[in-house]
């Protein structure tokens, strides 16, 4: 009697496979360098893997380079890793954003990691403004960003996070998300949001049942002048209080070199709207520049 031939194995997309303990499913890296020559900011990019620069734009003229970053796979699963290394040289000004959300999908055991290491030299300016991060149910994820500023360097940055997809009936019920924002030696915010942590997610001292949160900060490599700092704080507080729906929000200066706005909401849209309003106001106060929202934010 002859044996039956084995059934063919199902085809599995590489991004859905779970790797061994020491293997990444999909590792990508992007090296970004910004220099200034004769009043023009020049952006240089080198990538390995999926993440890359979609476009370099100059809607404000040659002095400010807008870089739009894309990750064509559409998200990260367990074991995936993205590393972004960024430097802004003296007198250069870079605005870096994305056309869509960063998605951390369900993991079967390994964490997915995105890590940003940025250095801004004296006289340089950076605006790190990616769109929101979506933490899907059962993800195991870490979103880490470290910014080193020389004396005389300044930057804006934000982090927006949505837990689950509550509007689609898919809340964040399993897994965890680690957020890490750091200015070495100056300011560190690191939090582990676990779906099983009911105290953190539901209590008034935590997220109070809200599924979206955001942090916007202005940072400098030297102490911010008190008058300038107070103007930034006042603008953030006034705009937060003027929101049509009352959002839990607070603006503080946890260090002489940092001003921070934090906000909670049930959905990510009001978080993003408030952070964009405050960023526009802060840009005028800090740098005497009008807002120039990237066009991809409206697409």
C-alpha positions in Angstrom: 0.0 0.0 0.0 1.5 3.4 -1.0 1.4 6.3 1.5 -0.5 9.5 0.7 1.6 12.5 -0.2 1.8 15.0 2.6 -0.7 17.9 2.4 0.9 21.2 1.3 1.8 23.6 4.0 -0.3 26.8 4.2 1.3 29.9 2.9 2.1 32.4 5.7 3.1 36.0 5.2 6.6 36.5 6.7 5.3 39.3 9.0 2.9 36.9 10.6 5.4 34.2 11.5 6.8 34.0 15.0 10.6 33.9 15.1 12.9 32.0 17.4 14.1 33.6 20.6 17.0 35.5 19.0 15.5 36.3 15.6 13.6 39.4 14.5 10.8 38.9 12.0 11.5 42.1 10.2 14.3 44.5 11.2 14.4 48.0 9.6 16.7 50.9 10.2 16.8 54.5 8.9 19.6 57.0 9.3 18.6 60.7 8.9 21.1 63.6 8.7 20.2 67.2 8.4 22.8 69.9 7.5 22.6 73.6 6.7 24.3 75.2 3.7 23.8 78.8 2.6 20.4 79.0 4.3 19.1 75.6 3.0 18.4 72.6 5.2 19.6 69.5 3.4 18.1 66.1 4.5 20.1 62.9 3.9 18.5 59.5 4.4 19.8 56.0 4.2 17.6 53.0 4.9 17.8 49.2 5.4 14.6 47.2 5.3 11.1 48.6 5.1 11.1 52.1 6.8 12.2 55.0 4.5 11.6 58.6 3.5 8.6 59.0 1.3 9.3 62.7 0.4 11.4 65.7 1.3 9.3 68.8 1.1 10.0 72.5 1.6 6.6 74.2 2.1 8.2 76.9 4.3 11.1 77.6 2.0 14.6 76.1 1.8 15.4 76.7 5.5 13.1 73.9 6.9 13.2 70.4 5.6 9.9 68.4 6.0 10.6 64.6 5.9 7.6 62.2 5.6 8.5 58.7 6.9 6.7 55.6 5.7 6.7 51.9 6.7 5.0 50.1 3.8 4.2 46.8 5.7 1.7 48.9 7.7 2.6 47.9 11.2 4.7 45.8 13.5 4.1 42.3 14.9 5.9 40.3 17.5 9.7 40.4 16.9 9.7 43.3 14.5 12.0 46.2 15.1 12.5 49.7 13.7 15.6 51.8 14.6 15.7 55.4 13.5 19.0 57.3 14.1 18.7 61.1 13.5 21.0 64.0 13.8 20.4 67.7 13.2 23.5 69.8 12.7 24.1 73.5 13.6 21.6 75.9 12.0 19.6 73.1 10.3 15.8 72.7 10.9 14.0 69.5 10.3 10.3 68.5 10.7 9.7 64.8 10.7 6.3 63.2 10.5 4.3 60.3 9.1 1.3 60.0 6.8 -0.5 57.5 9.0 -0.5 55.8 12.4 2.2 53.5 13.7 0.5 50.2 14.4 1.6 47.5 16.9 -0.4 44.4 16.1 -1.1 41.3 18.1 2.0 39.3 19.2 2.3 35.6 20.0 5.1 36.1 22.4 7.9 38.5 21.4 7.7 42.3 21.7 7.8 44.6 18.8 10.1 47.7 19.2 10.4 51.1 17.6 13.5 53.0 18.8 14.4 56.6 17.9 17.8 58.1 18.8 18.1 61.8 18.0 20.9 64.3 18.5 20.4 68.1 17.9 23.5 70.2 17.8 23.8 73.8 19.0 21.7 76.1 16.8 19.7 73.2 15.3 16.0 72.7 15.5 14.0 69.5 15.4 10.2 68.9 15.2 9.5 65.2 15.8 5.7 65.0 15.0 4.7 61.5 13.9 1.0 60.7 13.8 -0.6 58.5 16.5 0.5 55.1 17.7 -2.2 52.4 17.7 -1.8 49.6 20.3 -3.9 46.7 19.0 -5.4 44.2 21.4 -2.8 41.6 22.5 0.2 43.5 21.3 3.5 43.4 23.1 5.2 46.7 22.2 7.7 49.3 23.1 7.9 52.7 21.6 11.1 54.4 22.7 12.5 57.9 21.8 15.6 59.5 23.2 16.6 63.1 22.3 20.0 64.6 23.1 20.2 68.4 22.8 23.4 70.4 22.9 23.3 73.8 24.6 21.6 76.1 22.1 19.6 73.4 20.5 15.7 73.2 20.7 12.9 70.9 19.6 9.2 70.1 19.7 8.1 66.5 20.1 4.9 64.6 20.8 3.7 61.1 21.4 0.0 60.1 20.9 -1.3 56.7 21.8 -4.6 55.0 21.2 -5.3 51.7 23.1 -7.3 49.2 21.1 -10.0 50.1 18.6 -12.9 51.0 20.8 -15.0 52.5 17.9 -14.7 49.1 16.1 -15.7 47.2 19.3 -12.1 45.9 19.8 -10.9 47.3 23.2 -7.4 46.8 24.6 -8.0 43.6 26.7 -4.7 41.8 26.5 -1.0 42.7 26.1 1.0 45.7 27.1 2.5 48.9 25.7 5.7 50.5 27.0 6.3 54.2 26.3 9.6 55.8 26.8 10.4 59.5 26.3 13.8 60.7 27.4 16.1 63.7 27.4 19.2 62.1 29.0 20.0 63.7 32.3 17.1 66.1 32.0 13.7 64.4 31.7 12.5 60.8 31.6 8.9 59.5 31.2 8.6 55.7 31.0 5.3 53.9 31.5 4.1 50.3 31.1 0.5 50.2 30.2 -0.7 46.6 30.7 -4.3 45.6 29.7 -4.5 43.6 32.9 -3.7 46.6 35.1 -7.2 47.7 36.1 -5.9 50.2 38.6 -3.9 52.1 36.0 -6.6 51.9 33.2 -9.7 52.6 35.3 -8.9 54.5 38.4 -9.2 58.3 38.6 -5.5 58.4 39.4 -4.7 56.6 36.2 -6.4 56.8 32.8 -9.9 56.8 34.3 -11.3 54.5 31.6 -10.0 56.6 28.7 -8.3 54.9 25.7 -6.3 57.8 24.2 -3.5 59.9 25.7 -1.0 62.4 24.3 2.2 64.2 25.4 3.5 67.3 23.7 6.8 68.9 24.8 9.1 71.8 24.0 12.7 71.1 25.1 16.0 73.1 24.9 19.6 72.2 25.5 19.8 75.2 27.9 17.4 76.5 30.6 14.3 78.2 29.1 14.0 81.8 30.1 11.2 82.1 32.7 9.2 84.6 30.7 9.3 82.4 27.6 8.4 79.3 29.7 5.4 81.0 31.3 4.2 82.1 27.9 4.3 78.5 26.6 2.5 77.3 29.7 -0.2 80.0 29.5 -0.9 79.3 25.9 -1.3 75.5 26.5 -3.6 76.0 29.4 -5.8 78.5 27.6 -6.2 76.3 24.5 -6.9 73.2 26.7 -9.6 75.0 28.6 -11.2 76.3 25.4 -11.9 72.8 24.0 -15.6 72.2 23.2 -15.5 68.9 25.2 -13.8 69.0 28.6 -10.6 67.0 28.3 -8.4 66.2 31.3 -5.2 68.1 30.4 -2.3 69.7 32.3 0.7 71.8 31.3 3.8 71.7 33.5 7.5 72.5 33.4 9.1 69.5 35.1 12.6 70.8 34.4 14.2 74.1 33.6 14.7 72.9 30.0 11.3 71.3 29.3 7.7 72.3 29.0 5.1 69.5 28.8 1.4 69.2 27.9 -0.4 66.0 28.7 -4.0 65.1 27.7 -6.5 62.2 28.0 -9.6 61.4 25.9 -11.9 58.6 24.9 -10.8 58.8 21.3 -7.5 59.9 19.7 -9.0 62.6 17.5 -9.5 65.3 20.2 -6.1 64.5 21.5 -4.5 65.1 18.1 -6.6 68.3 17.6 -5.5 69.8 20.9 -1.8 68.9 20.4 -1.8 70.5 16.9 -3.3 73.7 18.2 -0.8 74.0 21.0 2.1 73.1 18.8 1.0 75.9 16.4 0.9 78.4 19.3 4.1 77.2 20.8 5.9 77.5 17.4 5.0 81.2 17.3 6.0 81.8 20.9 9.3 79.9 20.9 10.5 80.5 17.3 8.4 83.3 15.9 7.3 81.0 13.1 3.8 80.5 11.8 2.4 77.0 11.9 2.9 75.0 8.7 1.0 71.7 9.2 2.3 69.0 6.9 -0.2 68.3 4.0 -0.2 64.6 4.8 -2.0 65.3 8.1 -5.1 66.3 6.0 -5.1 63.3 3.7 
